Amino acid sequence: KVIVKEVSGKVFLQCAGTQGQVIWLKNGDRIANATQLDLGALYDDPRGVYKCEIEGKKESPPLQVHYRICQSCVLVDAPTISGIVVADVVATIFLAVAVYCITGQDKGRMSRASDRQNLIANEQLYQ
């Protein structure tokens, strides 16, 4: 029987009630000779079907492991990427429109009245 333990973010598989040499198999391939197999430290992707075998005579039932080691990982798929791209394009368009509107209003504020006032003030000095 295979016992699954999780200690401080690592996964350990232990072959219970074993006496003798223990051989671990992952998807049919030999991977280790130990009573306890550390999946967190040795393997980047521990997913697979595991069995423990005692000296070639006893074999445990298969145990399928699907475990994510990284706690802060984010799964990025096609809809997530397309959502980010669309949001970026929309934000850029809104920013461009805002800049255009702000700079377009400054042109309409200039009038000739301010120019005339400056000319009158200068003519008074000359008189």
DSSP file (Angstrom, degrees, kcal/mol; ACC not computed):
  #  RESIDUE AA STRUCTURE BP1 BP2  ACC     N-H-->O    O-->H-N    N-H-->O    O-->H-N    TCO  KAPPA ALPHA  PHI   PSI    X-CA   Y-CA   Z-CA
    1    1 A K              0   0    0      0, 0.0    15,-3.2     0, 0.0     2,-0.5   0.000 360.0 360.0 360.0 138.6    0.0    0.0    0.0
    2    2 A V  E     -A   15   0A   0     13,-0.2     2,-0.4    59,-0.1    13,-0.2  -0.859 360.0-158.4-102.1 129.0    1.3    3.5   -0.9
    3    3 A I  E     -A   14   0A   0     11,-3.3    11,-2.7    -2,-0.5     2,-0.5  -0.905   6.8-147.3-107.6 132.9    0.8    6.3    1.6
    4    4 A V  E     -A   13   0A   0     -2,-0.4     2,-0.4     9,-0.2     9,-0.2  -0.872  18.9-178.8-102.2 127.6    0.9    9.9    0.5
    5    5 A K  E     -A   12   0A   0      7,-3.1     7,-3.4    -2,-0.5     2,-0.5  -0.957  14.5-158.5-125.0 144.4    2.3   12.6    2.9
    6    6 A E  E     +A   11   0A   0     -2,-0.4     2,-0.4     5,-0.2     5,-0.2  -0.982  16.0 172.7-123.7 121.0    2.6   16.3    2.5
    7    7 A V  E >   -A   10   0A   0      3,-2.1     3,-1.8    -2,-0.5    -2,-0.0  -0.982  67.7 -25.1-132.4 119.7    5.1   18.1    4.6
    8    8 A S  T 3  S-     0   0    0     -2,-0.4    -1,-0.1     1,-0.3     3,-0.1   0.867 127.1 -44.2  46.2  51.1    6.0   21.8    4.1
    9    9 A G  T 3  S+     0   0    0      1,-0.3     2,-0.3    61,-0.0    -1,-0.3   0.485 117.2 107.9  80.2   3.4    5.0   22.0    0.5
   10   10 A K  E <   -A    7   0A   0     -3,-1.8    -3,-2.1    31,-0.0     2,-0.5  -0.860  60.5-137.5-113.1 150.3    6.7   18.7   -0.5
   11   11 A V  E     -A    6   0A   0     -2,-0.3    28,-3.2    -5,-0.2    29,-1.0  -0.902  18.0-170.6-108.7 132.5    5.0   15.4   -1.4
   12   12 A F  E     -AB   5  38A   0     -7,-3.4    -7,-3.1    -2,-0.5     2,-0.5  -0.973   9.2-157.0-122.3 136.3    6.3   12.1   -0.1
   13   13 A L  E     -AB   4  37A   0     24,-2.6    24,-3.4    -2,-0.4     2,-0.4  -0.942  14.2-169.7-108.2 133.7    5.2    8.6   -1.2
   14   14 A Q  E     -AB   3  36A   0    -11,-2.7   -11,-3.3    -2,-0.5     2,-0.8  -0.987  22.0-135.0-128.9 132.6    5.8    5.8    1.3
   15   15 A C  E >   -A    2   0A   0     20,-2.0     3,-0.6    -2,-0.4   -13,-0.2  -0.765  33.0-140.6 -84.9 112.2    5.5    2.2    0.7
   16   16 A A  T 3  S+     0   0    0    -15,-3.2    -1,-0.0    -2,-0.8     0, 0.0  -0.443  71.5   9.5 -81.6 146.4    3.7    0.9    3.8
   17   17 A G  T 3  S+     0   0    0      1,-0.2     2,-0.4    -2,-0.1    -1,-0.2   0.846  87.9 156.3  62.0  38.4    4.4   -2.4    5.6
   18   18 A T    <   -     0   0    0     -3,-0.6     2,-0.4   -17,-0.1    -1,-0.2  -0.768  26.1-177.2-103.0 142.8    7.6   -3.1    3.6
   19   19 A Q        +     0   0    0     -2,-0.4     2,-0.3     2,-0.1    35,-0.0  -0.961  59.0  12.3-133.6 116.0   10.5   -5.2    4.6
   20   20 A G  S    S-     0   0    0     -2,-0.4     2,-0.3     2,-0.0    -2,-0.0  -0.732 107.6 -11.5 118.1-169.1   13.4   -5.3    2.2
   21   21 A Q        -     0   0    0     -2,-0.3    34,-1.7    33,-0.0     2,-0.5  -0.509  59.8-154.8 -72.0 128.5   14.5   -3.4   -0.9
   22   22 A V  E     -C   54   0B   0     -2,-0.3     2,-0.5    32,-0.2    12,-0.4  -0.915   6.2-165.6-109.0 129.8   11.8   -1.0   -2.3
   23   23 A I  E     -C   53   0B   0     30,-3.1    30,-2.8    -2,-0.5     2,-0.4  -0.965  10.0-147.6-115.6 127.6   11.9   -0.1   -6.0
   24   24 A W  E     -CD  52  32B   0      8,-2.9     7,-2.5    -2,-0.5     8,-1.0  -0.796  10.7-163.9 -97.2 136.1    9.7    2.9   -7.1
   25   25 A L  E     -CD  51  30B   0     26,-2.9    26,-2.0    -2,-0.4     2,-0.5  -0.965   6.1-166.8-118.9 133.7    8.2    2.9  -10.6
   26   26 A K  E >  S-CD  50  29B   0      3,-2.9     3,-2.0    -2,-0.4    24,-0.2  -0.976  81.7 -20.0-120.3 117.3    6.8    5.9  -12.4
   27   27 A N  T 3  S-     0   0    0     22,-3.2    -1,-0.1    -2,-0.5    23,-0.1   0.827 130.3 -51.4  53.8  34.5    4.8    5.1  -15.5
   28   28 A G  T 3  S+     0   0    0     21,-0.4     2,-0.4     1,-0.3    -1,-0.3   0.328 116.4 111.6  90.1  -6.8    6.5    1.7  -15.6
   29   29 A D  E <  S-D   26   0B   0     -3,-2.0    -3,-2.9     1,-0.0    -1,-0.3  -0.807  72.3-113.6-103.6 141.2   10.1    3.1  -15.4
   30   30 A R  E     +D   25   0B   0     -2,-0.4    -5,-0.2    -5,-0.2     3,-0.1  -0.523  42.3 161.4 -69.7 133.2   12.4    2.6  -12.4
   31   31 A I  E     +     0   0B   0     -7,-2.5     2,-0.3     1,-0.4    -1,-0.2   0.642  54.8   1.6-125.0 -28.1   13.1    5.9  -10.7
   32   32 A A  E     -D   24   0B   0     -8,-1.0    -8,-2.9     2,-0.1     2,-0.4  -0.995  43.9-139.5-159.4 160.2   14.4    5.2   -7.1
   33   33 A N        +     0   0    0     -2,-0.3     2,-0.3   -10,-0.2   -10,-0.2  -0.826  63.0 104.5-122.8  88.6   15.3    2.6   -4.5
   34   34 A A  S    S-     0   0    0     -2,-0.4   -19,-0.1   -12,-0.4     3,-0.1  -0.980  71.0-124.5-160.4 153.9   14.0    4.0   -1.2
   35   35 A T  S    S+     0   0    0     -2,-0.3   -20,-2.0     1,-0.2     2,-0.4   0.800 104.5  41.7 -73.2 -27.1   11.1    3.3    1.2
   36   36 A Q  E    S-B   14   0A   0    -22,-0.2     2,-0.5   -14,-0.1   -22,-0.2  -0.984  75.4-155.1-124.7 128.2   10.1    6.9    1.0
   37   37 A L  E     -B   13   0A   0    -24,-3.4   -24,-2.6    -2,-0.4     2,-0.8  -0.889   7.6-147.4-106.1 125.3   10.0    8.9   -2.3
   38   38 A D  E  >  +B   12   0A   0     -2,-0.5     4,-0.8   -26,-0.2   -26,-0.2  -0.819  20.4 173.7 -93.1 109.9   10.4   12.7   -2.3
   39   39 A L  H  > S+     0   0    0    -28,-3.2     4,-0.9    -2,-0.8   -27,-0.2   0.736  72.0  59.8 -87.5 -23.9    8.3   14.1   -5.2
   40   40 A G  H  4 S+     0   0    0    -29,-1.0    -1,-0.1     1,-0.2   -28,-0.1   0.849 112.4  32.7 -75.1 -34.8    8.8   17.8   -4.2
   41   41 A A  H  4 S+     0   0    0    -30,-0.2    -1,-0.2     1,-0.1    -2,-0.1   0.802 121.5  42.3 -94.5 -31.4   12.6   18.0   -4.3
   42   42 A L  H  < S+     0   0    0     -4,-0.8     2,-0.4     1,-0.1    -2,-0.1   0.810 108.6  49.2 -89.7 -30.5   13.5   15.6   -7.1
   43   43 A Y     <  -     0   0    0     -4,-0.9    -1,-0.1    -5,-0.2     0, 0.0  -0.909  53.9-156.7-122.6 137.3   11.0   16.2   -9.9
   44   44 A D  S    S+     0   0    0     -2,-0.4    25,-0.3     1,-0.3    -1,-0.1   0.875  98.7  26.9 -72.3 -38.7    9.7   19.3  -11.5
   45   45 A D        -     0   0    0      1,-0.1    -1,-0.3     2,-0.1    23,-0.1  -0.878  67.5-178.6-127.6  97.4    6.5   17.7  -12.6
   46   46 A P        +     0   0    0      0, 0.0    19,-0.2     0, 0.0    -1,-0.1   0.409  39.7 126.4 -81.6   5.5    5.5   14.8  -10.3
   47   47 A R        +     0   0    0     20,-0.2     2,-0.3    19,-0.1    19,-0.2  -0.380  38.9  83.3 -66.0 138.3    2.4   13.9  -12.2
   48   48 A G  E    S- E   0  65B   0     17,-2.1    17,-3.4    -2,-0.1     2,-0.6  -0.940  80.9 -64.5 158.4-176.7    2.2   10.2  -13.2
   49   49 A V  E     - E   0  64B   0     -2,-0.3   -22,-3.2    15,-0.2   -21,-0.4  -0.916  50.4-165.3-105.6 119.9    1.3    6.7  -12.1
   50   50 A Y  E     +CE  26  63B   0     13,-3.3    13,-2.5    -2,-0.6     2,-0.3  -0.804  12.5 174.7-110.2 146.3    3.5    5.4   -9.3
   51   51 A K  E     -C   25   0B   0    -26,-2.0   -26,-2.9    -2,-0.3     2,-0.4  -0.986  19.5-144.2-141.1 148.5    4.0    1.9   -7.9
   52   52 A C  E     -C   24   0B   0     -2,-0.3     8,-2.6   -28,-0.2     2,-0.4  -0.953  15.8-165.0-113.7 141.3    6.3    0.5   -5.2
   53   53 A E  E     -CF  23  59B   0    -30,-2.8   -30,-3.1    -2,-0.4     2,-0.8  -0.981  12.9-143.3-127.3 132.8    7.7   -3.0   -5.7
   54   54 A I  E >> S-CF  22  58B   0      4,-2.6     3,-2.4    -2,-0.4     4,-1.3  -0.855  74.7 -43.5-102.0 106.3    9.4   -5.0   -3.0
   55   55 A E  T 34 S-     0   0    0    -34,-1.7    -1,-0.2    -2,-0.8   -33,-0.1   0.769 106.8 -63.7  45.2  37.9   12.4   -7.0   -4.4
   56   56 A G  T 34 S+     0   0    0      2,-0.2    -1,-0.3     1,-0.1     3,-0.1   0.423 127.2  80.9  76.6  -1.9   10.4   -8.1   -7.5
   57   57 A K  T <4 S+     0   0    0     -3,-2.4     2,-0.4     1,-0.2    -2,-0.2   0.867  86.3  40.9-103.8 -48.7    7.8  -10.1   -5.7
   58   58 A K  E  <  -F   54   0B   0     -4,-1.3    -4,-2.6     0, 0.0     2,-0.4  -0.847  62.1-172.7-106.1 138.2    5.1   -7.7   -4.3
   59   59 A E  E     -F   53   0B   0     -2,-0.4    -6,-0.2    -6,-0.2    -8,-0.0  -0.994  19.0-131.1-129.6 135.2    3.8   -4.8   -6.2
   60   60 A S        -     0   0    0     -8,-2.6     3,-0.1    -2,-0.4   -45,-0.0  -0.366  37.2 -91.5 -76.4 159.8    1.4   -2.1   -4.8
   61   61 A P        -     0   0    0      0, 0.0    -9,-0.2     0, 0.0   -59,-0.1  -0.408  57.8 -88.0 -65.4 152.2   -1.7   -1.0   -6.7
   62   62 A P        -     0   0    0      0, 0.0     2,-0.5     0, 0.0   -11,-0.2  -0.335  39.6-158.9 -66.9 143.1   -1.0    1.9   -9.1
   63   63 A L  E     -E   50   0B   0    -13,-2.5   -13,-3.3    -3,-0.1     2,-0.5  -0.984   6.9-147.4-124.1 119.2   -1.4    5.4   -7.6
   64   64 A Q  E     -E   49   0B   0     -2,-0.5     2,-0.5   -15,-0.2   -15,-0.2  -0.767  13.9-161.2 -90.6 126.4   -2.0    8.3   -9.9
   65   65 A V  E     +E   48   0B   0    -17,-3.4   -17,-2.1    -2,-0.5     2,-0.3  -0.922  19.6 169.4-111.3 127.2   -0.5   11.6   -8.7
   66   66 A H        +     0   0    0     -2,-0.5     2,-0.4   -19,-0.2   -19,-0.1  -0.817  24.3 153.1-133.6  92.0   -1.6   14.9  -10.1
   67   67 A Y        -     0   0    0     -2,-0.3     2,-0.6   -56,-0.0   -20,-0.2  -0.974  38.0-143.5-131.3 134.7    0.0   17.5   -7.8
   68   68 A R        -     0   0    0     -2,-0.4   -23,-0.1     1,-0.2    -2,-0.0  -0.879  11.3-171.0 -99.9 117.3    1.1   21.1   -8.4
   69   69 A I        +     0   0    0     -2,-0.6     2,-0.4   -25,-0.3    -1,-0.2   0.918  65.0  79.4 -73.3 -45.5    4.3   22.0   -6.5
   70   70 A C        -     0   0    0      1,-0.2     3,-0.3     2,-0.1   -61,-0.0  -0.504  57.1-171.0 -72.5 122.2    4.2   25.8   -7.2
   71   71 A Q  S    S+     0   0    0     -2,-0.4    -1,-0.2     1,-0.2    -2,-0.0   0.762  84.6  42.2 -84.9 -26.2    1.8   27.6   -4.8
   72   72 A S  S    S+     0   0    0      2,-0.1    -1,-0.2     0, 0.0     2,-0.1   0.178  85.3 124.7-107.2  17.6    2.0   31.0   -6.5
   73   73 A C        -     0   0    0     -3,-0.3     2,-0.4    -5,-0.0    -5,-0.0  -0.470  47.1-150.3 -77.4 148.7    1.8   29.8  -10.1
   74   74 A V        -     0   0    0     -2,-0.1     2,-0.6     2,-0.0    -2,-0.1  -0.979  14.4-129.2-120.7 131.1   -0.9   31.2  -12.4
   75   75 A L        -     0   0    0     -2,-0.4     2,-0.6     1,-0.0     5,-0.0  -0.700  24.2-163.4 -80.7 119.1   -2.2   29.1  -15.3
   76   76 A V        +     0   0    0     -2,-0.6     2,-0.2     4,-0.1    -2,-0.0  -0.916  17.1 166.1-108.8 116.1   -2.0   31.2  -18.5
   77   77 A D     >  -     0   0    0     -2,-0.6     4,-2.1     1,-0.0     3,-0.2  -0.610  51.6 -85.3-119.3-178.1   -4.2   30.0  -21.3
   78   78 A A  H  > S+     0   0    0      1,-0.2     4,-2.6     2,-0.2     5,-0.2   0.889 123.4  51.0 -60.5 -45.3   -5.3   31.5  -24.6
   79   79 A P  H  > S+     0   0    0      0, 0.0     4,-2.0     0, 0.0    -1,-0.2   0.883 110.7  50.5 -62.4 -35.1   -8.5   33.3  -23.2
   80   80 A T  H  > S+     0   0    0     -3,-0.2     4,-2.1     2,-0.2    -2,-0.2   0.932 112.3  45.9 -66.6 -45.0   -6.4   34.9  -20.5
   81   81 A I  H  X S+     0   0    0     -4,-2.1     4,-2.3     1,-0.2    -1,-0.2   0.919 113.1  49.3 -64.4 -43.5   -3.8   36.2  -22.9
   82   82 A S  H  X S+     0   0    0     -4,-2.6     4,-2.5     1,-0.2    -1,-0.2   0.877 109.6  52.7 -65.6 -35.7   -6.4   37.5  -25.3
   83   83 A G  H  X S+     0   0    0     -4,-2.0     4,-2.4    -5,-0.2    -1,-0.2   0.902 109.6  48.7 -63.8 -41.4   -8.3   39.3  -22.5
   84   84 A I  H  X S+     0   0    0     -4,-2.1     4,-2.1     2,-0.2    -2,-0.2   0.915 112.4  48.3 -64.4 -42.7   -5.0   41.0  -21.4
   85   85 A V  H  X S+     0   0    0     -4,-2.3     4,-2.3     2,-0.2    -2,-0.2   0.922 112.7  47.6 -65.0 -44.8   -4.3   42.1  -25.0
   86   86 A V  H  X S+     0   0    0     -4,-2.5     4,-2.5     1,-0.2     5,-0.2   0.917 112.0  49.9 -63.7 -43.5   -7.9   43.4  -25.5
   87   87 A A  H  X S+     0   0    0     -4,-2.4     4,-2.3     1,-0.2    -1,-0.2   0.884 110.7  50.6 -62.5 -38.2   -7.8   45.3  -22.2
   88   88 A D  H  X S+     0   0    0     -4,-2.1     4,-2.1     2,-0.2    -2,-0.2   0.912 111.0  47.9 -65.8 -42.9   -4.5   46.9  -23.1
   89   89 A V  H  X S+     0   0    0     -4,-2.3     4,-2.2     2,-0.2    -2,-0.2   0.920 112.9  48.2 -64.1 -44.2   -5.7   48.0  -26.6
   90   90 A V  H  X S+     0   0    0     -4,-2.5     4,-2.4     1,-0.2    -2,-0.2   0.916 111.9  49.4 -63.5 -43.6   -8.9   49.5  -25.0
   91   91 A A  H  X S+     0   0    0     -4,-2.3     4,-2.1     1,-0.2    -1,-0.2   0.893 110.5  50.7 -63.1 -39.6   -6.9   51.3  -22.4
   92   92 A T  H  X S+     0   0    0     -4,-2.1     4,-2.3     2,-0.2    -1,-0.2   0.893 110.2  49.6 -65.4 -40.2   -4.5   52.7  -25.0
   93   93 A I  H  X S+     0   0    0     -4,-2.2     4,-2.4     2,-0.2    -2,-0.2   0.925 110.8  49.4 -65.2 -44.6   -7.4   54.0  -27.1
   94   94 A F  H  X S+     0   0    0     -4,-2.4     4,-2.3     1,-0.2    -2,-0.2   0.898 111.8  49.2 -61.5 -39.8   -9.0   55.7  -24.1
   95   95 A L  H  X S+     0   0    0     -4,-2.1     4,-2.3     2,-0.2    -1,-0.2   0.905 110.8  49.7 -65.5 -41.8   -5.7   57.3  -23.2
   96   96 A A  H  X S+     0   0    0     -4,-2.3     4,-2.2     2,-0.2    -2,-0.2   0.906 111.8  48.1 -64.5 -41.8   -5.2   58.6  -26.8
   97   97 A V  H  X S+     0   0    0     -4,-2.4     4,-2.6     2,-0.2    -2,-0.2   0.902 111.1  51.3 -64.8 -41.2   -8.7   60.0  -26.9
   98   98 A A  H  X S+     0   0    0     -4,-2.3     4,-2.2     2,-0.2    -2,-0.2   0.919 111.3  46.9 -63.2 -43.6   -8.2   61.8  -23.5
   99   99 A V  H  X S+     0   0    0     -4,-2.3     4,-2.3     2,-0.2     5,-0.2   0.903 112.7  50.4 -64.8 -40.8   -4.9   63.3  -24.7
  100  100 A Y  H  X S+     0   0    0     -4,-2.2     4,-2.0     1,-0.2    -2,-0.2   0.914 111.3  48.0 -63.1 -43.8   -6.5   64.4  -28.0
  101  101 A C  H  X S+     0   0    0     -4,-2.6     4,-1.3     2,-0.2    -2,-0.2   0.900 112.8  47.9 -66.1 -40.1   -9.5   66.0  -26.2
  102  102 A I  H  X S+     0   0    0     -4,-2.2     4,-0.9     1,-0.2    -2,-0.2   0.920 115.6  43.0 -68.5 -43.4   -7.3   67.9  -23.7
  103  103 A T  H  X S+     0   0    0     -4,-2.3     4,-0.7     1,-0.2    -1,-0.2   0.803 110.2  57.6 -73.9 -27.8   -4.9   69.3  -26.3
  104  104 A G  H  X S+     0   0    0     -4,-2.0     4,-0.8    -5,-0.2     3,-0.2   0.810 102.0  55.1 -71.0 -30.3   -7.8   70.2  -28.6
  105  105 A Q  H  X S+     0   0    0     -4,-1.3     4,-0.7     1,-0.2    -1,-0.2   0.796  98.4  62.3 -74.5 -28.4   -9.4   72.4  -26.0
  106  106 A D  H >X S+     0   0    0     -4,-0.9     4,-0.6     1,-0.2     3,-0.5   0.841  98.6  56.0 -66.6 -32.4   -6.3   74.5  -25.5
  107  107 A K  H >< S+     0   0    0     -4,-0.7     3,-0.5    -3,-0.2    -1,-0.2   0.861 104.9  52.3 -68.1 -36.2   -6.3   75.7  -29.2
  108  108 A G  H 3< S+     0   0    0     -4,-0.8    -1,-0.2     1,-0.2    -2,-0.2   0.648  98.2  66.3 -75.8 -15.7   -9.9   77.0  -28.8
  109  109 A R  H << S+     0   0    0     -4,-0.7     2,-0.3    -3,-0.5    -1,-0.2   0.749  77.3  94.1 -80.3 -25.4   -9.1   79.1  -25.7
  110  110 A M    <<  +     0   0    0     -4,-0.6     2,-0.3    -3,-0.5    -3,-0.0  -0.513  55.4 174.1 -72.1 131.5   -6.7   81.6  -27.4
  111  111 A S     >  -     0   0    0     -2,-0.3     4,-0.6     1,-0.0     3,-0.4  -0.868  43.6-117.2-133.3 168.1   -8.5   84.7  -28.6
  112  112 A R  H  > S+     0   0    0     -2,-0.3     4,-2.2     1,-0.2     5,-0.2   0.654 101.7  78.5 -79.8 -15.7   -7.6   88.0  -30.1
  113  113 A A  H  > S+     0   0    0      1,-0.2     4,-2.1     2,-0.2    -1,-0.2   0.893  91.7  51.2 -61.9 -38.3   -8.9   89.9  -27.1
  114  114 A S  H  > S+     0   0    0     -3,-0.4     4,-1.7     1,-0.2    -1,-0.2   0.877 108.6  52.0 -66.8 -36.2   -5.8   89.1  -25.2
  115  115 A D  H  X S+     0   0    0     -4,-0.6     4,-1.9     1,-0.2    -2,-0.2   0.907 109.4  49.9 -65.4 -41.2   -3.6   90.4  -28.0
  116  116 A R  H  X S+     0   0    0     -4,-2.2     4,-2.6     1,-0.2     5,-0.2   0.887 107.2  53.9 -66.0 -39.2   -5.5   93.7  -28.2
  117  117 A Q  H  X S+     0   0    0     -4,-2.1     4,-2.1     1,-0.2    -1,-0.2   0.903 108.6  49.3 -64.0 -38.8   -5.1   94.2  -24.5
  118  118 A N  H  X S+     0   0    0     -4,-1.7     4,-1.8     2,-0.2    -1,-0.2   0.895 111.3  49.5 -65.9 -38.6   -1.4   93.8  -24.7
  119  119 A L  H  X S+     0   0    0     -4,-1.9     4,-2.3     2,-0.2    -2,-0.2   0.901 110.6  49.6 -67.1 -40.6   -1.2   96.3  -27.6
  120  120 A I  H  X S+     0   0    0     -4,-2.6     4,-1.9     1,-0.2    -1,-0.2   0.913 109.2  51.9 -65.4 -41.2   -3.3   98.9  -25.8
  121  121 A A  H  X S+     0   0    0     -4,-2.1     4,-1.0    -5,-0.2    -1,-0.2   0.888 111.4  47.1 -63.5 -37.5   -1.1   98.6  -22.7
  122  122 A N  H  X S+     0   0    0     -4,-1.8     4,-1.2     1,-0.2    -1,-0.2   0.872 109.2  54.0 -71.9 -36.3    2.0   99.1  -24.8
  123  123 A E  H  X S+     0   0    0     -4,-2.3     4,-1.3     1,-0.2    -2,-0.2   0.842 103.0  57.7 -66.4 -33.5    0.5  102.1  -26.7
  124  124 A Q  H  < S+     0   0    0     -4,-1.9    -1,-0.2     1,-0.2    -2,-0.2   0.859 102.8  54.1 -65.1 -34.2   -0.3  103.9  -23.4
  125  125 A L  H  < S+     0   0    0     -4,-1.0    -1,-0.2     1,-0.2    -2,-0.2   0.876 107.3  50.3 -66.7 -35.8    3.4  103.7  -22.5
  126  126 A Y  H  <        0   0    0     -4,-1.2    -1,-0.2     1,-0.3    -2,-0.2   0.767 360.0 360.0 -74.7 -25.2    4.5  105.4  -25.7
  127  127 A Q     <        0   0    0     -4,-1.3    -1,-0.3    -3,-0.1    -2,-0.2   0.516 360.0 360.0 -74.9 360.0    2.0  108.3  -25.3
